[in-house]
Amino acid sequence: MSTKKLLLGDEAIAIGAVNAGIAGVYAYPGTPSTEITEYIQALPLAAERKLHSAWCVNEKTAMEAALGVSYVGKRSIVCMKHVGMNVAADPFVNSAIAGPNGGLIVVAADDPSMHSSQDEQDSRFYGQFAFIPVLEPSSQQEAYDMMKYGFELSERYHITVLLRITTRMAHSRAVVEVSEEADEVAPISYPENPSSWILLPANSKRQYPVVLEHYAKMEEEGETSPWNRYFDGEDHSMGIIACGIGYNYVRENLGDTSKYPILKISQYPAPKGLIRRMARECGSVLVVEEGQPLLEEQIRGILPSGCKIMGRISGELPRTGELTPDCVRAALRLPAAETFAPSRNVVPRPPALCQGCGHRDMYTALNEVLKEFPGNKVFSDIGCYTLGALPPFRAINSTIDMGASITMAKGAADVGQYPSIAVIGDSTFTHSGITGLLDAVNANADIVVVISDNLTTGMTGGQDSAGTGRIESICRGVGVAPEHIRVVVPLPKNMEEIRNIIREEISYHGLSVIIPRRECIQTARRHAKAKSSNNGKK
Amino acid sequence: MKRDIILAGVGGQGILSIATVIGQAAIGEGMYIKQAEVHGMSQRGGDVQSNLRISTDPIASDLIARGGADIIISMEPMEALRYLPYLSKEGWIVTNTVPFVNIPNYPDESAVLNELKGMKNVIMVDIDALARSAGNPRGANIVLLGACAHLLGIASGKMTEGIRSIFASKGDAVVEANISAFEAGRKAAADGKN
């Protein structure tokens, strides 16, 4: 039995995973991947089965916990945004060599065009790099169906599987046919070859050729995979290779009956045989892929030099940014539709910190005090407070990656920067800031770390934050002097007190932590609403 | 039958609720649907949009091509203009007339409204006022939905069914308040045409 549901790509993946019998989902929130875990958290079957779905401290801990699940023979998924792959890279890459026991799928949600991210790295490279097969759905239905397929692939070859999606798959809804039956969660069973999990050089040297051998087999499998399809056409002047959702933009422009041959690719390693066929039969090949030109670069090495290859490298498609029906249309040399000119009465409307947000009061106080310290630098981090870079605050000098505020402030202070300030949120602090704080403690770095604590993971919509209620004790435990851990309530009425504390701690030539703490106004509103509706029911 | 719709507004104005009701009604009619949403950073008071495509035939792309939108539905007048290059030459704009000014360099309001008035196919409604007089000040987005209902190619009975099913969990009072808002918008659009 099956039912039809209107689902985001993220939600289709969530149900697909639960129906494939996962024992849990392991994730840290990150746009556009967050809704996968949230959907599982709200799914009655997941609650009934007591599936693990609590947020992890970061992507690395998530990946490693899922490896533990796999070791004992059960299925799980790990979900993250593309930059989370950098954090999880160590266990991800080495999982291939260990060889999962229970099926293991990593879902990486890439964000080409950087709607909510600092770069547009393409996670397919991680798959290629680690000899891990990649699935890239072109529809929400495929996203659902690929979960079961991916777990079977994972268990057949004892390999981690990477499911790569992009923003338009993650955050677009379509009707998906969903099974009403779910596979059972597997009982505990241990690896047949336990030494493969102990990556001593002797064991890894034995395992690595096995990984390569399996990768070659998966290359063959790509030729007949249900996700890779060759549609012939009568006009062989051009063939089109369309990857993932790039396929949709090609179909949007050419319709169901394209005169050009189309090779749809949604499983990697890419099917070399089918690609060679296209090169043999067509005068030129256009590669339409979302993200970076991974395949275009690869096939320049596969194909004979007589075949013209077009794509993002050669300039038929833009080198950066996500695909659109319009840029694919231009690459197909079809005429553009007639359009209205852009209006001159439109200006950008950038996002901003919410009115009433505690980060605002924190930045107001910080900016006022820093006027007294010319030459100051404020190293910040990833979260809502990154918006402190924009007017009216213009309060920060850097944002690189999760946790970099503290370590960059320390590095700058090591070589003479004063004042050197770090601004980081509570969730980012527990994600990747604690280790950096320990470096700062060990050096007694002359820095002020502002942990702007809104008791949640705000930017992604208010998920639990791993250190809520324990930020001071974490700082004390790492070794920050208790008298230099200062807590304030960021409200306009407390401005003078906050300014004084910031001034004192900048003037102290050692490590200080200031914790402005007030609940995120978005979650506060939600909590107030939930409380009043509960009272209403009584 | 197909409708390619761009929903526009400012983060927090409730464009996704409009999309949900249209989507529900379209599914009720057995249509195909694709709806690309914006989540994340831009929801913090920035411009937001959603591409909603409904069709009796299968739909390939999640995104609408330039010059392809049949309707722009906007909670805010300048945001309606932002997507002009996506509007088909025969397409309609259905927009709120009340600016949402949260930036220091908001353009001249009368210039924005005059440009909209100059469009061939446009419906302009003060949805905030209509929502208040319909006794549902938080239902401005549903007023706007009512104002564009006749352009959607879906029977209005299906639309009200959609509203009922989506708001059912919030109780009868909320359902009826939203039906009133929807009717107020529908009436405003019909009166405007005369």
Interface residues (C-beta under 8 A of the other chain):
Chain A: K4 L6 L8 T31 P32 T34 E35 H115 S116 R168 M169 H171 S172 R173 A174 V175 I245 N248 Y249 R251 E252 T324 P325 D326 R329 A336 A337 E338 T339 F340 A341 P342 S343 N345 V346 V347 P348 R349 P350 P351 A352 L353 C354 C384 L387 P391 M459 T460 G461
Chain B: V10 G11 G23 Q24 I27 Y32 I33 K34 Q35 A36 E37 V38 H39 G40 M41 S42 Q43 R44 G45 G46 D47 I59 A60 S61 D62 L63 I64 A65 R66 G67 G68 M78 E79 L81 R82 L84 P85 Y86 L87 S88 K89 N102 I103 P104 N105 Y106 P107 D108 A111 V112 E115
